[in-house]
């Protein structure tokens, strides 16, 4: 939520509980998980990218290499949770192949560095 962090439901959305260990209060702008049994989760926030490897119990900021704190969206590979892309308000797209430990700019060909939405082709994870 905006300013409330991440909430999770274990009863088909009948109720929700905070899943914010590590960043309660962050403005979450985007969220991504790989596959139906995803353990690695990514959250795009106004304070960078946060990653959870325990279904949201705890989160670590993983923004090394991203040159803008203002991350607007994130997309994760459909079969490889280590592969993800983050879009920023003013620095373009960044890619990680190591689960968010390091990110590199992936802006070749972009005519505008304000990126508000990303998706990955489920049949070809290299197509963003």
C-alpha positions as CSV (number, residue, x, y, z in Angstrom):
1,X,0.0,0.0,0.0
2,X,1.1,3.6,-0.3
3,X,2.9,4.3,2.9
4,X,1.8,1.1,4.6
5,X,4.2,-1.4,3.1
6,X,3.2,-4.9,2.0
7,X,0.2,-6.8,3.3
8,X,-0.4,-10.5,2.7
9,X,-3.4,-12.8,2.8
10,X,-3.5,-16.5,3.5
11,X,-7.3,-16.9,3.2
12,X,-8.0,-15.9,-0.4
13,X,-8.1,-12.2,0.5
14,X,-10.8,-12.5,3.2
15,X,-8.3,-10.7,5.5
16,X,-4.8,-9.1,5.3
17,X,-1.9,-8.7,7.7
18,X,1.2,-6.6,7.4
19,X,4.2,-8.4,5.9
20,X,6.7,-5.6,6.4
21,X,9.7,-6.8,8.3
22,X,12.4,-4.4,7.3
23,X,10.4,-1.6,5.7
24,X,7.2,-0.7,7.4
25,X,5.8,2.6,6.2
26,X,7.5,2.5,2.7
27,X,5.4,3.7,-0.2
28,X,5.2,0.5,-2.3
29,X,4.7,1.3,-5.9
30,X,5.2,-2.1,-7.5
31,X,5.4,-5.7,-6.5
32,X,6.5,-8.9,-8.3
33,X,6.9,-12.6,-7.5
34,X,8.1,-15.4,-9.7
35,X,5.6,-18.2,-10.4
36,X,2.8,-19.5,-8.2
37,X,5.0,-20.8,-5.4
38,X,7.3,-17.8,-5.3
39,X,9.5,-17.4,-2.3
40,X,11.6,-14.4,-3.7
41,X,9.5,-11.3,-3.7
42,X,10.4,-7.8,-5.0
43,X,8.9,-4.5,-4.0
44,X,9.5,-1.2,-5.8
45,X,9.4,1.7,-3.4
46,X,10.3,5.4,-3.1
47,X,13.4,4.1,-1.2
48,X,14.7,1.7,-3.8
49,X,14.0,-2.1,-4.3
50,X,13.4,-4.4,-1.4
51,X,13.7,-8.2,-1.6
52,X,12.2,-10.9,0.6
53,X,13.2,-14.5,0.4
54,X,10.8,-15.7,3.1
55,X,7.4,-14.7,1.7
56,X,7.5,-11.2,3.2
57,X,8.5,-12.0,6.8
58,X,11.6,-10.0,6.3
59,X,12.9,-7.6,3.6
60,X,16.3,-6.3,2.7
61,X,17.0,-3.2,0.6
62,X,18.6,-4.4,-2.6
63,X,19.4,-1.4,-4.8
64,X,23.1,-1.6,-5.4
65,X,23.8,-0.1,-8.9
66,X,20.4,1.6,-9.3
67,X,21.1,5.3,-9.6
68,X,17.6,6.6,-8.6
69,X,15.9,5.8,-5.3
70,X,12.5,6.5,-6.9
71,X,11.7,3.0,-8.2
72,X,8.3,2.8,-9.8
73,X,7.9,-0.8,-10.9
74,X,9.5,-4.2,-10.9
75,X,9.1,-7.3,-13.0
76,X,10.5,-10.8,-12.3
77,X,11.3,-13.7,-14.6
78,X,8.5,-16.3,-14.8
79,X,10.8,-19.2,-14.1
80,X,13.9,-17.6,-12.7
81,X,13.4,-15.5,-9.6
82,X,17.0,-14.3,-9.8
83,X,16.2,-12.4,-13.0
84,X,14.3,-9.1,-12.4
85,X,14.0,-5.6,-13.9
86,X,13.2,-2.3,-12.1
87,X,11.9,0.9,-13.7
88,X,12.7,4.2,-12.1
89,X,11.1,7.7,-12.3
90,X,14.2,9.3,-13.9
91,X,17.0,6.8,-14.5
92,X,15.4,4.2,-16.7
93,X,15.5,0.4,-16.4
94,X,17.9,-1.7,-14.3
95,X,18.4,-5.4,-14.5
96,X,19.6,-8.0,-12.0
97,X,20.6,-11.6,-12.6
98,X,21.5,-12.4,-9.0
99,X,18.3,-11.8,-7.1
100,X,18.8,-8.1,-6.6
101,X,22.2,-8.2,-5.1
102,X,23.5,-6.0,-8.0
103,X,21.7,-4.1,-10.7
104,X,23.0,-2.7,-14.0
105,X,21.4,-0.1,-16.3
106,X,19.6,-1.5,-19.3
107,X,18.6,1.6,-21.1
108,X,19.9,1.2,-24.7
109,X,17.2,2.4,-27.1
110,X,15.0,4.1,-24.5
111,X,14.0,7.6,-25.5
112,X,12.6,8.5,-22.1
113,X,14.1,7.4,-18.7
114,X,10.8,7.7,-16.8
115,X,9.6,4.1,-16.6
116,X,6.3,3.4,-14.8
117,X,5.4,-0.2,-15.9
118,X,7.3,-3.3,-16.9
119,X,6.4,-6.8,-17.8
120,X,8.3,-9.9,-18.9
121,X,7.1,-12.2,-21.8
122,X,6.3,-15.5,-20.0
123,X,7.5,-17.4,-23.1
124,X,10.7,-15.5,-23.5
125,X,12.1,-14.0,-20.2
126,X,14.7,-12.0,-22.1
127,X,11.8,-9.9,-23.7
128,X,10.8,-7.1,-21.4
